């Protein structure tokens, strides 16, 4: 724990919720960040902690935990490298990157230079041309890096995939937020992973049919390719304006650096996620069922990239609950991706090797009966098998045909049939 006071040479950023000052980020080198709450915010009846890992009443805040919370707001890997190159800053300078792009982040917080005026509700957007959308839709164009820092564009999204926060009007006009104006949707573009927008859209539709609470997702067709359009669950419309809703992913909530988001790299496992839900969610039993359904679906749909940054807490109307699930992809389509689950099920990482004893161990980690996990697993299998053809038809009706409609169903049906052969699934 650290009680050190910032020196006069420290750089500072102000953290706001709407127009209220929440606290201050300080850094003496840009690579490590510290955080302290504003006294007025700490004492306010309407305040909230920015993270379950950074409580309001903490006598001091661990520098590593604070640093990890804010680093988790920033892009990763190739997108980060390109963005930093575009902005002319070091790839490891978290503070400067946050300063440059922290106007519209995941959740409710807005981050500005300490000397800047408090953010106000803005409505400043720039229309994105169809020509530009088409160019980005071809993939590996690095749309996020391309717009970062342009003419007061201050947008930040975590993750390694090229994606862009936007505002969508009438389902066909796309606007780039400027300054602190809130985005309302996220665009995800094609990449070297073939048909990735279609994969995520179809897999998410399958997840919803299987009983998983998912984000709303659709596809937009440009003259060149398709773009996935995801509705933000952390934005709520109030007439013509939008309110930001606070959220944090599980790496932030557990104080874990994004470079350790995978269990095998020392990151959170499902037991850590269960404990977090039990400790902070308003209705743990409800949220635990959501987690089980998500886990069973990832196993059966071969989504091996379901790590701790792909689960979030949502803080709304005085309640803490799981956010709708996102980034659902059948990773089996891409041979270059790991075949191992990001978080093991009962100690087993290989989807094809998950057997009754692993589900039983998973149930033990949740401290509930294995029959309940078994019941939800069987229900997930039944729903996937019963809804597969209907979901294929729905996808075709909405978005046209795609090679993923021949690929993913084979993988999922095969996984479901294998699961049903296990003794635990005997009816």
Secondary structure, DSSP 8 states (H G I E B T S, - for coil): -------TT-EEEEEEETTEEEEEEEESSSSS-EEEE-HHHHH-TT---SBTTB-TT-SS--HHHHHHHHHTTSB-HHHHHHHHHHHT--TT-HHHHHHHHTTB-SSSEEEEETTS--------EEE--HHHHHHHHTSSS-HHHHHTTGGG--B---BSS-EEEEEEETTTEEEEE-TT----EEEE---SSTTHHHHHHHHHHHHHHTT--B--EEEEE-SS-EEEEEE-TTEEEETTEEEE-EEEEHHHHTT--GGG-SGGGT---HHHHHHHHHHH-TTHHHHHHHHHHHHHHHHHHT-TT--GGG-EEEEETTEEEE--B-----GGG-TTS-SEEEEEETTEEEGGG--HHHHHHHHHHHTS-HHHHHHHHHHHHHHHHHHHHHHHHHHHHHH---THHHHHHHHHHHHHHHHHHSGGG--
